[in-house]
C-alpha cells in the first residue's frame, strides 16, 4: 500500500496565517495612554531559564530567526524600554537548523521543517542547498548568555553539573545535552550555576514541559528497553528540582515570572491526525476492503465467542474507517485466537484462498493470534502523534521481512504488514485514554507545585495551561488576529505541532508582560506596550538560509 501521507492536513489555499480582514493587531484604545513604567520591577539584568519553549525552538529545530523571535528575546525588547540591559543568546549559525558534531550530522538533531504544500517536510527536500553549519565542537558561541533555555531539558536537568560536558553525550544513558554543550561556561557547570553567575535582577522560569512531554511524544511507551522510552518524572524529583530552582533564583532578591505546564494533549502534534483516516475512495485501500473484512471476519467471530465483541475490526465501504491499533491495556488473548483458529475445521480452506497449503495452518493461526491478541480499532478518544501521518497505510518492510522468514510468501507478507490496517499501530504512535490520564494527572500535580512555589516567593505567574487550552478550544483573539491550535492554518504553532511559531511566541510574551504588570505594578498593557503579534511571522520559507 502506498503512503497516505498528510492527506488530512492539506493547507488552506490562501496561506498560513489566521487573521481577520484588518491587518492591525492593536486594540482600539481611546484617549491618551499613560507613560510606560516598570513599577517595582528591576529589569537591568534579565535571565531566562527553561527548555525549548524559552530557547525559541520551532519547526522541530533551533535556528537563528526562531531564536531572534524567542519569547524571552521579545520580553527583553520590552524590558529595554524601562531600564532593561543587553540580552545575549547562544544563536545558531544558520536558518537551516540542526546540529553537527565535529563536521558530522548529530543523530536526532536534523534541519528544520518547512511546508511543501501538503504537509511538513525537511527543508533539505525543498532546498538542497540548505546546510547545517552549527557545530557543537568547532564553533560554539561565547557567553555569558541571558537566554538559558535548553531544548530537551527537564526540571532536574537545570540543576545537574556536567549537563554541558561533551563527553557526557557518549555515556549510556547520556548525561549531557548538546545544546548546553554549546552554552556552558565549563564542562562541569550547571544551567542554574551559569544563570546565577550573572546575578540576575529579574528572571523568567518556564520548565517542566519535558517532564511529561517526553512520555507523550513516545506514545506513552512503557517498555523500559524501548529506544524511545521516556517516563514521566516522579513527583518527588519534580518538587525538589522546581523548589530548588525558585529558592536559588530568588536567593539574591531577584524578582521573576514563572509559567506552568500546558496540557500537551491539546497541542496539534496530538490532535491533527484523525483516528479514522482510511478512506474507501483511496485506490490503495478501498479495493482491498472486502478481502480485509473476510480476514477479520474470522477473528471477529472469536472476539464474539470470548465476549470481546468491542474489539471487532470492520472496514466501511462507504465512509472513513478507524485505524487498527495495539492497546496494551487490553487482556492478551493471543493464545485463545490461535487455538480457536486451529480448532476450526474450515480454517485450512480459509487460508487456501491466499494460496497457502493446509500445513501452513499452524503458522497462520499463530501469526493472527500474536498480531491481534491486544488490538482494536481506534476511537475518537485516542490521540495520534503527528509522525504517524507518514506511517499509516505504509508497508512495514522490517515486519514483512520477518513474516517471510517465518515462511509466508513475500506478497502475502506485505499484505499483512500495512501499518494501521493489517499490522496494528504500535504503542509509540498513539496515546490511548489511560495514557492520557497519566499525563493529565502528572500535569495537574506539577502545576500545583509551580503555582505554590510562585505564590510563596511572590513571583508573577502565567497560566500557560489555560492559554494553550484556549487556543485548542475556539482560539484566542489578539488585536484583529484569531489564533488557534490548528496545524499550519491556526497561526500559533510551528510545523512540528509542539512548539509555537514566532507569532505564537509573541502571544505568549504578551501574557508574561500582563502577569508582570499584575505582580510588580508595571503597565506594559495599559501603556500600549504589549507587542503587536502581526509583526511576527507564522512560518519561514525554505529559501531562508
Order of alpha helices (4+ residues) and beta strands (2+ residues): beta-alpha-alpha-alpha-beta-beta-beta-beta-alpha-beta-alpha-alpha-beta-alpha-alpha-beta-alpha-alpha-beta-alpha-alpha-alpha-beta-beta-alpha-alpha-beta-alpha-beta-alpha-beta-beta-alpha
